[in-house]
Amino acid sequence: MEGISIAKLLIIGALIVLLFGTNKLRSLGGDLGSAIKGFKKAMSEDDTSAKRTPAADEKPVEQVVHKD
């Protein structure tokens, strides 16, 4: 077993196109692309908000001294 060759990948691709059709694959690709863009946007917004206000959420810690 040598692995997956280019010819095998082309045959698999042709079968997928025959099963689903080009319109279905095009809409699936568009949906996947928009999902990835939304994920990247949410990650960048989360990073900027985390960098902007890390100290605002922290409360000062009070030290308690016990006298024995």
N, C-alpha and C positions, 0 to 999 in steps of 0.2 A: 504494500500500500504506500504509494508515493505522496499522497495528499490530494489537494484540490487543484486541478489545473485550470488554465484559462478557458479551455473548451468546456469543461464541466460547469464553470461559472456562467458561461454564455447560455448553455442549455437550461440551467436553473432559472436564469433571468428571463429567458423566452417563455418558460412554463408559467412563471409568475405573471408575466404580461398577459398571457392567454387566459389565465384563470381570473384575474381581477380586472383587466382592461386598463387602458391608459388613463382614462378620466378618473377612475377610482384611485390609481396610484398617484396621479398628480394632486388630487385633493388631500390624499394622505400625506404626501410630502409637504404640502403647504401647511397643514395642521401641525406637523412635527416641527417645521421651521418656526412657526409662531410660538409654539410651546417653548422651544429652546430660547427664543428671544425674550419671552416673558420671564423665564427662569433667570437668565443673565441679568435682566433689568432688576429683578427683585434682589438678587445677590449683591449687585452694586449699590442699590439703595440701602441695604442692610449694612454693608461695609461702611458707607459714608456716615450713616447715623451712629454706628458704633464708634467711629473715630471722632465724631463731633462732640458727643456728650458722655464720655466715660466717667468723669468725676462728678457730674451733676447727680447721678443716681446713687453715689456712695455717701453714706452717712459717717460722720467722724466717730471713731471708736473711743469710748470713755474708759479710762483705766481705773480699776478698782483696787484700792490698797487696803489690805486686811491688817488690823492692828491686833496682835496677840498679847 
